[in-house]
Amino acid sequence: MTKTENRNGGAVAFELNRKTKTSTVVTTSATISRGDDTYSNSNSNSLTFDTPKTTHKSTPNAPSSPESDLTFSQRWTRAIDSVRVRLCGFLKIITHSAATHPWTYVIGITILSIGLVAAGLFTNFQVETNGDVLWPPKGSTTKQHQNWIENESSFSQELDYSVIYVHLDGANLQEDALQAVTRAFEVRDMVQALPGYTDLCDSPYTDPVTNVTMECFHHGVVDFWWQSLKIFQLSVDSNDEATVGMSENQFPYGRDVDPDRIYGNAKYDQAGLLTHTEGYRIDMLFPLRDESKQFVSEQVVDAVFQLQEQWDARDVNSPYKYQLEVLQSTSFDDEFDRAVANDLPLMPAAFIVMSIFCCIVFAQWDRVRSQSLLGFGAVVGVLFSVFTSYGIFFLAGVPMTSATQIVVFVMFGIGLDDAFIISGSYSRTDTKKDPVQRVADTIDDIGLSIALTTLTSALAFGLGCISSITAVYWLCLYAFPTIIIDFLYQITFFISLIVIDERRIQRNKIDCLVCIDAGNKYTENQKQIENQEAQDDGDKPEQQLAEKPSLSSRFMDMYARFLLRPFVKGVVVLAFAALLGACIYGTTQLRQEMDFIDLVPSDSYVKDYFDFLDAHSPSVGIGADVYFRFVDQSDPLIRQEMKDYLLDLAQNDCIQKDPPYIWMNDFDKFVAKDLVLNRSNATLTFNEQLDAFLEDPLYNSLYDHHIVRDKFGNITASRVDVHMDIDLGDSRFLQDRLKLIRHVEGEQPMNQGLAGPDQRCFIFEDTMNMWEFYAVVPEELTFTTVASVVAVSVIGLVFIPHWTAIFFVVPSIVTVYIDLLGLLYFMGVAVNPVSYITLVMSVGLLVDFVMHILLRYYECHGPREERVKETLHTMGSSILVGGISTFLGVMLLAFSTSEIFRTIFRAFIGLVALGIGYGLILLPVVLSMV
């Protein structure tokens, strides 16, 4: 039956189908009025607006107005409508092909996706976990300095090391000094007894690149007794004697004692006697080669754990409970790799969780009409989109990182949104039609909506590709094509599955058991039910002939009536205004912070090591090097400028003053002393004097690996060790100190007029790469956010059929983004590499909830509140389920072993909550009022 309604002088007829949940426009002509604007549109997707201020009479067949007679609003709508029609037509061509050849698409996409990921895994697949590659900005000064040091300077690379602390969990070791030193020797002996140690350390190792000879080197309290347990036992009989020995200013071999390097919280009395320590440190360095890395990575930590177990058993009845903490050159990489490996099972777990969820959402009590298998197919479609995208990038040699793993969870969350919207719209089409025609009607209904949100999400990630942070660039590079491929698979693979499943229902095959027929009894029962429904419908008045709504539709109808009550609308507006105010405050309090310990598993021994340092050895600085290059270091004036640079750096409060070992100072002292003893040496050249200096065993051990010389003996580069007192978690402090360091570098005479890569003197420490990261994050995040908002708004203008949509899109995106920033603060999440990634992709994800509602609202007819009700009725449940699926997709990240993924989880809680809140609560209220 049909119902004809005259509104604003135009005739719009709606066909009401008993088996459909919404009305379908079937007239070929309608006149649309808004104020003084009148626009006749013959398109079946005719649009109407609010009740006009004036009414213009027209007939159903009134001709279209000339272009010159149209207002700006009418011309805009006509232009946008032409774009929408063309895009919708393109989507209908693709979906029609998929619907008419479903098995071809299903099999083809399955083979393509599995084949691509398999080919990628077995060809160019690579994993990148090196933080020095992932987080420094491209082209940063620090990164350029690092490249020179590692690839051009000819300095010997840093030795592999193990640092082990013996402590009593904060108690004073000097109370049991005799036993404490014995335990330190026991640690040293334990390492030396490990298999492979003798082969590694008995013979010197010569670096084939630098030609520098390196040996194993041990340092710590054992040095006071020539690193000999026998000498210690023969010379020390009491705690007091041990304490006196450790109070010396120099080791027996002449090297000055740096208490901060071997003790934790060392304290001395007025006579210079050591009275308090909270840890003894043992440094063990090994030549940098494959054997040493394997030795350190695979044996030392396990041996320390075994020794700790022995001590625990030994100290059961002792008042002193000795503890061990260890850190190695490979610790961060080993533990970070372990964190990644521990989280890998979360990806198949996410697939299982989403499969169960979709099977439940698509299930019905009817064993034939239930579509659990279709729900599982929707998840498989998302998985295949990930396979396809990742396979392509694996083949291209783009590395996979811990950050790119996030894309998998995000896709399981947002990739199913289109499936829910497609299936919801398909269920509202006329069941009497052929599935191919129902697919066409579905695309007419929601094709533009899912295309729009796909473009906005992909664009947000695409803009992230301009980031100078490699980790963010690679993540966005993986993500934005994955989103597009997922959309293509939804309108091909999933559409094909819908058609195949519809054929199954028509043949009365059981869901999930597609080869089994439901039987004649089921068929007869279904016919009786349909006949009874037809008879019941015949007794009902015309107004009730519309199809019986589903449970979700009834819920959304009740929700819409409740939401649009005047009192409720007032409460909603006030509540969101209060939320915005609180989140504006939270945004102003948001800080950049990053603790790299969060990147390792929660149970990592690395955390225990740094917890001990924070509590019991805060004076231990981070080692850094000051480099000098491209200058004549034989010139006394140049060497004085080098010393002046060190003094200027010492004025920076993050640099520990008076570096203990400066080769220029010791060289000058050596030459002066040598000239006094041997006046004939006054005729020696600088290079000859340097040869004599480095032949001294003490100076050779201290400086040989800090001075690089060419084949003529000239110094090409040198460096000086300094120590930094910095808080790696305080990004503001790090940014300020980086500016000061760069300022000091620029003020040096030898650096005048030179850019960072060409500087002749500079300071470098590995974590400075992260300092640079913090320096660029605010600017990049601001640019990415603004660009995303602008781009999304432009896309919205192109797709939403009225220019007034911009007044909803931009404010909604801006306010919801501010709310997200504020929520991050209240959830204890700071801006760091992890949350930065979330913020980059948040605009694209948040706007989905808003765009679906806006687009459907502008496509509906009638007064504002009626359009809002219709929008929630047709789109609300799909958006709600999509939001739940987004949450479930990342839910398993809460069980990650590292803070990096748990941070993503907390951020997504806020993202999903705000998206649903704005899309299903605030925006409908605003649209009903404005």
LINTAFEN-V191198 format. One record per backbone hydrogen bond with DSSP energy under -1.0 kcal/mol. NH is the residue of the N-H (numbers start at 1). CO is the residue of the C=O. If there is no record, write none. Layout:
# LINTAFEN-V191198
NH/CO + NH/CO
This chain:
# LINTAFEN-V191198
3/14 + 5/12 + 7/10 + 10/7 + 12/5 + 14/3 + 15/24 + 16/1 + 20/17 + 24/15 + 26/13 + 32/39 + 34/37 + 37/34 + 39/32 + 41/30 + 62/59 + 69/66 + 70/67 + 75/71 + 76/72 + 77/73 + 78/74 + 79/75 + 80/76 + 81/77 + 82/78 + 83/79 + 84/80 + 85/81 + 86/82 + 87/83 + 88/84 + 89/85 + 90/86 + 91/87 + 92/88 + 93/89 + 94/90 + 95/91 + 96/92 + 97/93 + 98/94 + 99/95 + 100/96 + 101/97 + 105/101 + 106/102 + 107/103 + 108/104 + 109/105 + 110/106 + 111/107 + 112/108 + 113/109 + 114/110 + 115/111 + 116/112 + 117/113 + 118/114 + 119/115 + 120/116 + 121/117 + 122/118 + 125/120 + 128/400 + 133/130 + 134/130 + 135/131 + 138/468 + 140/137 + 144/140 + 145/141 + 146/142 + 147/143 + 148/144 + 149/145 + 150/146 + 151/147 + 152/148 + 153/148 + 160/286 + 162/284 + 163/327 + 164/282 + 165/325 + 166/280 + 167/323 + 171/168 + 173/277 + 175/172 + 176/173 + 177/174 + 180/176 + 181/177 + 182/178 + 183/179 + 184/180 + 185/181 + 186/182 + 187/183 + 188/184 + 189/185 + 190/186 + 191/187 + 192/188 + 193/189 + 194/191 + 197/194 + 200/196 + 201/197 + 202/198 + 205/214 + 207/212 + 211/207 + 214/205 + 217/285 + 219/283 + 223/220 + 224/221 + 225/222 + 226/223 + 227/222 + 228/225 + 232/228 + 233/229 + 234/230 + 235/231 + 236/232 + 242/238 + 243/239 + 244/240 + 245/241 + 246/242 + 247/244 + 251/255 + 254/251 + 257/249 + 261/258 + 263/259 + 264/279 + 267/276 + 269/273 + 272/269 + 275/267 + 276/267 + 278/264 + 280/166 + 281/262 + 282/164 + 283/219 + 284/162 + 285/217 + 286/160 + 289/287 + 293/289 + 294/290 + 295/291 + 296/292 + 297/293 + 298/294 + 299/295 + 300/295 + 303/299 + 304/300 + 305/301 + 306/302 + 307/303 + 308/304 + 309/305 + 310/306 + 311/307 + 312/308 + 313/309 + 314/310 + 315/311 + 323/167 + 325/165 + 327/163 + 329/161 + 331/328 + 334/330 + 335/331 + 336/332 + 337/333 + 338/334 + 339/335 + 340/336 + 341/337 + 342/338 + 343/339 + 344/340 + 346/343 + 347/344 + 349/345 + 350/346 + 351/347 + 352/348 + 353/349 + 354/350 + 355/351 + 356/352 + 357/353 + 358/354 + 359/355 + 360/356 + 361/357 + 362/358 + 370/366 + 371/362 + 375/371 + 376/372 + 377/373 + 378/374 + 379/375 + 380/376 + 381/377 + 382/378 + 383/379 + 384/380 + 385/381 + 386/382 + 387/383 + 388/384 + 389/385 + 390/386 + 391/387 + 392/388 + 393/389 + 394/390 + 395/391 + 396/392 + 397/394 + 398/393 + 400/126 + 406/403 + 410/406 + 411/407 + 412/408 + 413/409 + 414/410 + 415/411 + 417/414 + 420/416 + 421/417 + 422/418 + 423/419 + 424/420 + 425/421 + 426/422 + 427/423 + 429/426 + 433/430 + 438/434 + 439/435 + 440/436 + 441/437 + 442/438 + 443/439 + 444/440 + 445/441 + 446/442 + 447/443 + 450/446 + 451/447 + 452/448 + 453/449 + 454/450 + 455/451 + 456/452 + 457/453 + 458/454 + 459/455 + 460/456 + 461/457 + 462/458 + 463/459 + 465/462 + 466/463 + 467/464 + 471/134 + 473/469 + 474/470 + 475/471 + 476/472 + 477/473 + 478/474 + 479/475 + 480/476 + 483/479 + 484/480 + 485/481 + 486/482 + 487/483 + 488/484 + 489/485 + 490/486 + 491/487 + 494/489 + 496/492 + 497/493 + 498/494 + 499/495 + 500/496 + 501/497 + 502/498 + 503/499 + 504/500 + 505/501 + 506/502 + 507/503 + 508/505 + 509/504 + 510/516 + 511/367 + 513/510 + 516/513 + 518/508 + 523/519 + 524/520 + 525/521 + 526/522 + 527/523 + 528/524 + 529/525 + 530/526 + 531/527 + 532/528 + 533/529 + 534/530 + 535/531 + 536/532 + 537/533 + 538/534 + 544/541 + 545/542 + 547/20 + 554/550 + 555/551 + 556/552 + 557/553 + 558/554 + 559/555 + 560/556 + 561/557 + 562/558 + 563/559 + 564/560 + 565/562 + 569/565 + 570/566 + 571/567 + 572/568 + 573/569 + 574/570 + 575/571 + 576/572 + 577/573 + 578/574 + 579/575 + 580/576 + 581/577 + 582/578 + 583/579 + 584/580 + 585/581 + 586/582 + 587/583 + 588/584 + 589/585 + 593/831 + 598/595 + 599/596 + 600/597 + 602/897 + 604/601 + 608/604 + 609/605 + 610/606 + 611/607 + 612/608 + 613/609 + 614/610 + 615/611 + 616/612 + 617/613 + 620/617 + 622/724 + 624/722 + 625/764 + 626/720 + 627/762 + 628/718 + 629/760 + 633/631 + 635/632 + 639/635 + 640/636 + 641/637 + 642/638 + 643/639 + 644/640 + 645/641 + 646/642 + 647/643 + 648/644 + 649/645 + 650/646 + 651/648 + 652/649 + 655/652 + 656/723 + 666/662 + 667/663 + 668/664 + 669/665 + 670/666 + 671/667 + 672/668 + 673/669 + 674/670 + 675/671 + 676/672 + 677/673 + 678/674 + 681/678 + 682/679 + 683/680 + 684/681 + 689/685 + 690/686 + 691/687 + 692/688 + 693/689 + 694/690 + 700/696 + 701/697 + 702/698 + 703/699 + 704/700 + 706/703 + 708/717 + 710/714 + 713/710 + 716/708 + 717/708 + 718/628 + 719/706 + 720/626 + 722/624 + 724/622 + 725/654 + 730/727 + 731/592 + 731/729 + 734/730 + 735/731 + 736/732 + 737/733 + 738/734 + 739/735 + 740/736 + 741/737 + 742/738 + 743/739 + 744/740 + 745/741 + 746/742 + 747/743 + 748/745 + 751/748 + 752/749 + 754/751 + 758/755 + 759/756 + 762/627 + 764/625 + 768/765 + 769/766 + 770/767 + 771/767 + 772/768 + 773/769 + 774/770 + 775/771 + 776/772 + 777/773 + 780/776 + 781/777 + 782/778 + 783/779 + 784/780 + 785/781 + 786/782 + 787/783 + 788/784 + 789/785 + 790/786 + 791/787 + 792/788 + 793/789 + 794/790 + 795/791 + 796/792 + 797/793 + 798/794 + 799/795 + 800/796 + 802/800 + 805/802 + 806/803 + 807/804 + 808/805 + 809/805 + 810/806 + 812/808 + 813/809 + 814/810 + 815/811 + 816/812 + 817/813 + 818/814 + 819/815 + 820/816 + 821/817 + 822/818 + 823/819 + 824/820 + 825/821 + 826/822 + 827/823 + 828/825 + 829/824 + 831/591 + 836/832 + 837/833 + 838/834 + 839/835 + 840/836 + 841/837 + 842/838 + 845/841 + 846/842 + 847/843 + 851/847 + 852/848 + 853/849 + 854/850 + 855/851 + 856/852 + 857/853 + 858/854 + 867/863 + 868/864 + 869/865 + 870/866 + 871/867 + 872/868 + 873/869 + 874/870 + 875/871 + 876/872 + 879/875 + 880/876 + 881/877 + 882/878 + 883/879 + 884/880 + 885/881 + 886/882 + 887/883 + 888/884 + 889/885 + 890/886 + 893/890 + 894/891 + 895/892 + 896/893 + 899/598 + 902/898 + 903/899 + 904/900 + 905/901 + 906/902 + 907/903 + 908/904 + 909/905 + 910/906 + 911/907 + 912/908 + 913/909 + 914/910 + 915/911 + 916/912 + 917/913 + 918/914 + 919/915 + 920/916 + 921/917 + 922/917 + 923/918 + 925/921 + 926/922 + 927/923 + 928/924 + 929/926 + 930/926
